[in-house]
Amino acid sequence: MGSMCKNRKIDQECRAFKEEWTTNYFFTDTGSKAVCLLCQETIAVFKEYNLKRHHQTKHVDFGKTLSAEERKKKATDYVQRLKKQQTVFFKQSASQDAATEASFVVSYNLAKRNKPFSDGEFLKACMVDCASIVCPEAKSKFENIALSRRSVVRRVEVIAEDLSHQLDKMCKDFVWYSLALDESTDTQDTAQLMIFIRGIDGNFKVTEELLALESLKDTTTGQDLYQAVKSCVERKGLEWGRMASVTTDGAPALTGKNKGMVALLSNKVREECGQSLMAFHCIIHQESLCKAALQFKHIVDPVVSVVNIIRARVLNHRQFISLLEDMDAEHSDVLYHNNVRWLSVGEVLKRVWDLREEIVIFLEMKGIECEFRRKIQEEEWKFQLMFAVDVLQKMNELNVKLQGKDLFAHDMYVHVKTFNRQLDLMSKQAGKGNFCHFPTLKGTKAPQHLWTNFRDKLDCLKAEFERRFEDFRDMDPLFQLLCSPFTADVESAPEDLQMDIIEMQSDYTLKEAFGANELSAFYCALPPTFAAVKKFAAKLLSVFGSTYICEQSFSCMKINKSKTRSAMTDTNLQTVMRISTSNLKPDFKTIVRNCDQHHFSH
C-alpha cells in the first residue's frame, strides 16, 4: 500500500502550470508540455524545479537587468510570437494534408474508372487553369497537389493496400465464404486467375470482393490453379472449414475429375475439416451453352454471312448505313456476331429480321448474290428464322435476369426453373400451332409440318436445361427449405435441422416475421436456439450462382491492360483491379495521417 500511495503522489503532484513561471523562467504551457520561450526546448513534467534548473543552466544571464514589469512584458511578447509561429505551422500542415488528401482522392478516382495514371497530370493542369480563372488566390493550392504519373502509382498502391486490410479484417468475421474463379489471358498472353470471395458474417452481412488476381507465368494446369488458390486462401488467413462452395466456368483445368482445380480443392477441404465442398458450374455459362441444342446453324450461318458482307468492307458498310438513313429504318446498323458474348447471337438475328427488307434492297442494288438473299425468299426458312428470333430473345431475357452482382444462387435458379416450365407450356402449344407467346410468329400461319419441328426443338432445349443444371437441381430441396422454411417438407430437410424446423413452423411470431422481412434479415434475427438453422442459411446465402463478377472484371482488366497500356506491370494491374472492383471505401483521413512523406513528386 505504501508503494501505491507513493506512486499516486508522484503522479498527481505539481501537474498544474503556474502563470508566474512564465515571468520567472520564460516558459509557457502548450497543453501537454512546458515550452521554453527562448530556445523552444520542452519540459514534459510541470515541476518548478525542472523549469528553474533549465533557465539557470541555459539562460541565466537573460533578463537580469530587466525590472519585474519589463520582464513580464518581455515574456508576454515571446508568448505571442510563439503562438503566431504555431498558427502558421498549423495552417501550413493543414494545407499540406489537404493537398495530399486531394492527391489520393484523384488517384483513387482514376483507378476506379480505369483511367491511365498519366491522366493525373492532365487533371492537375485543368484544375490549375480553372483555379486561375475562378479563384486566382487559390491557384497555388492546386499547384501543390502531387499528381505526376509516379505519384499516382504510389497513391494507388497505398489505397489498394488500405482496401486489402479492410477485407482482411472482414475475412476474420466470416461464418462461411465461397469463391468464384475464372481464368483468362491479358494482352501480353499472361494467364490471369480472377478469384472473388463472397463472405457472410454472424450478422448476415454479405461481402463480395476481389480476393486476388493471380498472374500465372508458366503452365495453367489444374495443379497450378489449385496452388494459386491455396496460396491466396492461406495468405488471407481464411479457414478451410468455412469454405462453402466454389463456382467456375467449367473449363477442363478447373473441373477435371481427378486433377482439376475443383477436385484438388475439394480434397484439401475434406482433409482439413472432413466436410464436402459444393461445386457449381456458372449458371449463365450453362444457359448460354444450351443454345446448341436448338441446332440453328442453318439459320445462323446465312445471317452471320450477310452481316459480314455488309460490315467487312468499308464501302459496303457506309452505303448500307446511308440506305438505312434514307429509308428511315428502325435501326441504324446491323450487329456483328461474337461467340464470346452471351447475348450476341439473339441480338444479331433480331436486328437482321427487323432490317430484312432493307438488307434485300441493298443486296439487289449492289448485285450481291449470297445464301441469305436466297433463303429469305423461302417461306419455310423465313418461318424458321422467325422462330429462332423468338426463342433466342426469350433466352436473352432469361440471361439478363441472371446477370448482375450480389445475386443469390437460389434466386437465379428460380429463374431457370421458371423458364423450364415456360418451355414445357410453349412446346405443348407449338405442337398445336399456337404461337401466342412468340411475338414474331404470333398471328402468322406457319405450315403444319413446322409445328412438330418447333415442338421438338423446344423439347430438346428443355432436356438440355435439365441435363446441364443437374448440380443446381440437386440443391433445389435445400434452396426451397431456405426460401420457404414454414412450408417445407420436414422429412426432406437435413436431419440436424428437422427438430428446429418443426419448432419454427409452430411459432406464429416467427411466421409473421418471415413475411415482413428480407430473407437475410429474418435469419439474422432468429434466436440463438436456432443456431443450426442460421448456420445452414448463411452457408447457402454465401454461394455464387455464376462467375458473372469475374467476366465483368476481365472486361475492366482489358481496359486497363490494353494495347496502349501493355507495359503495365502485374503488381500495378492487381492494385488497379483491387480498387476498380471494390465496394469498399478508402479511409483517406487515416491514409494521409499515416503517410510518411506527403509529396514524392508533382
ABEGO torsion letter per residue (X at the ends): XAAAAAAAAAAABGABBBAAAAAAAGBBBAGABBBBAAAGBBBABBBAAAAAAAAAAAAAABGAABBAAAAAAAAAAAAAAAAAAAAAAAAAAAAAAAAAAAAAAAAAAAAAAGBBAAAAAAAAAAAAAAAAAABAAAAAAAAABBABAAAAAAAAAAAAAAAAAAAAAAAAABABBBBBBBBBBBAAGBBBBBBBBBBBBAAGBBBBBBABBBBBABBABAAAAAAAAAAAAAAAGBBAAABABBBBAGBAAAABAAABAAAAAAAAAAAAAGBBBBBBBBAAAAAAAAAAAAGAAAAAAAAAAAAAAAAABAAAAAAAAAAAAAAGBABABBBBBBAABAAAAAAAAAAAAAAAAAAAAAAAAAGBBBAAAAAAABAAAAAAAAAAAAAAAAAAAAAAAABEBGBBAAAAAAAAAAAAAAAAAAAAAAAAGBAAABAAABGBBBBAAAAAAAAAAAAAAAAAAAAAAAAAAAAAAAAAAAABAAABBAAABBAAAAAAAAAAAABAAAAAAAAABBAAAAAAABBAAAAAAAAAAAAAAABBABAAAAAAAAAAAAAABBAAAAABBAAAAAAAAAAAABABBBBAAAAAAABABABABX
